[in-house]
Amino acid sequence: MVSPKYHVFICTSSRLNGPPSGACAKKDSASLLLTLMQEVEDRDLTSDVMISNTGCFGICQNGPVMVVYPEGIWYGSLDEEKILRICEEHFEEGKPVEEFMI
């Protein structure tokens, strides 16, 4: 059984019945997911951080959105720079990035 330190859910507006078509997808969240996955790998955090893409969280005005468990921290208006800082400060140093929280 895998027991990561963090489980990250990032909205990619995925849908069962068609292509992604929500606010997060329109803001290129799929690219941000790939950035997150690459950063976690590059920083050798793959045993600490499990990543899952999701459908809509229902707060599109804050998209792209990511939730980090077990803390239940919500990050919004993500971009590549924010992903990099979250990886460094939250996942490596254990300090959530308050200025990106929603």
N, C-alpha and C positions, 0 to 999 in steps of 0.2 A: 504494500500500500504506500503510495506516494504521500508524503506529508510536507508540502511546501510551507514556507514561512508566510507567503502571500499568495492569494488567489485574486487575479486581476480580471475584471470583466470590462471589455471596451466595446461600445456600440459601433457596429458597422452597418446598422440598418438592415441586417440580414432578414430574409423572409422565406417562409416555406414555399410560398406560391409565386415565386418570381424573383427578378433581380432586385438588389438593394435599391430603395428609392426614398429614403428618409433624409432628414436634415443632416445627420452625421455623415451619411454616404456622400451627400452633395458637398460636404466640406472635407472630402478625401480621407475619411477615417480608416479606410482599408490601407492606405499608405502609412498612416500613423500606427496601425497595428503591426505592419511589417517593420517599421522603425523600432517599435517597442520590442518585438521579438528579437531583432538583430542586436539591440543594445543589451538585452538580458543575456544573450549568448556571448557577446563580446566581453561583458563584464563578469563572465563565469558565474551567473546567478541562476542558471537553469534548474538547479535543485532547490532553490529558494523561492522562485517566482513561477507560478503556473498562470498561463494566459488563456483566456477564453473570449471569443467574440460573441456578441449578443445582438438581438434585435433591439428595438426601441425601448428606452427607459421612460419615455413620456415627458421628458423635459427638453425638448428639441431646441428651445431658445438658449440652452446652455451647451449645446453640442459643439464638437464631439465630446462625449462624456465617457468617463472611466470610473469604476468603483473598485476599491481595494479592500479585500477582506483578509484578516479577521476584524480589522478596525472599523470597517464600514465607512471608509472615507471616500467621498465623491469629489472627483476633479472634473472641471468643465472648461469649455472653450479651448480645448487642447490644440497644440501645434507641435511641431518637431522639437522646438526649443524646450517647451514644457515637459515633453516626454523625457528628454535627456536629463533635465533637472530632477524629475521625479525618480528616475532610475538611480541617479547619484545620491540624492538627499534622503529619499524615502527607503528605497530598496537596499542601498549599500550602507547608509549611515543610520537608518532607522528613525529619521526625523521627517514626518509628513510635511509637505510644502503647503503651508497655510494659505498663502496668497493665491493658490490655484483651486482651493476648495470651494465647493458650492453647497 
